[in-house]
C-alpha cells in the first residue's frame, strides 16, 4: 500500500520556522493535505516531539519522531526513530555535544516550545542554529546504535548538504535514504540510494501535498522503517 508522507517538517522550535508551526496547526494541515505520515525534525532539538505525538495520535496521523542534526562539517542530516523512547535515548547521548550560545530572538527568530493545546509553555534560550560537536561519521554510528534512520538532508542544495560540504557521499557512511531538494536531480542518485522528497517546511503552506508516497506492507511506522532499510 502507498503512504503519502512528509518526513522533514520544522516546528516553531526551529528559529527559522514560523511561530504558527504548532502541533495542532501542522497536524491539521497534514490532514487537509491528506497525508498519512509526517515527521517533525527541528534543528538540533526534540523538545516539541511529545506534544506532536499526542496530537498526531489523536487525529490518526502516523507520526515519526525526528531531529535534523547539523554536524561539525556543517552538514544537515535527518535522523528518524521509530518511537519517542529511542530518540530520547539518542538525544541524551549527544546532549553534552550541543553548543550553548545564547540565542538572539530579535535577530534569528523565536524558539518556541508548545504543548498539545498549542500553548507556548517555554522558549529555548540557546541557539539551535549552530552545529553540534559531532562529526558526520560519529553521528552515523550513533544513529545505527539507536536503531534510527540516517538520511542526509537536501543532498543537492548548495549549502548545508553532504555534496556542498564534501563534494561526495563517503563510502563508509551508511545512508538509509537521501533527501532530494530538486526532483530533476533524482537520476543522479536513485540508482544507488532510496530517495525521499520532503518539504523541509518552515511554513504551514509549504508542507507536502499528497504527491510523494512510500510503498509499505501495512500502515505502520515499523513497516515504513523496514521499507527504508530495504528489509
Secondary structure by P-SEA (a helix, b strand, c coil): ccccccccccccccccccccccaaaaaaaaaaacccbbbbbccccccaaaaaaaaaaaaccbbbbbbbbbccccbbbbbbbccaaaaaaaaaaacccccccccccccccccccccccccccccccccccccccccaaaaaaaaaaabbbbbbccccccccccccccccccccccccbbbbccccccccccccbbbbbccccccccccccccbbbbcccccaaaaaaaaacc
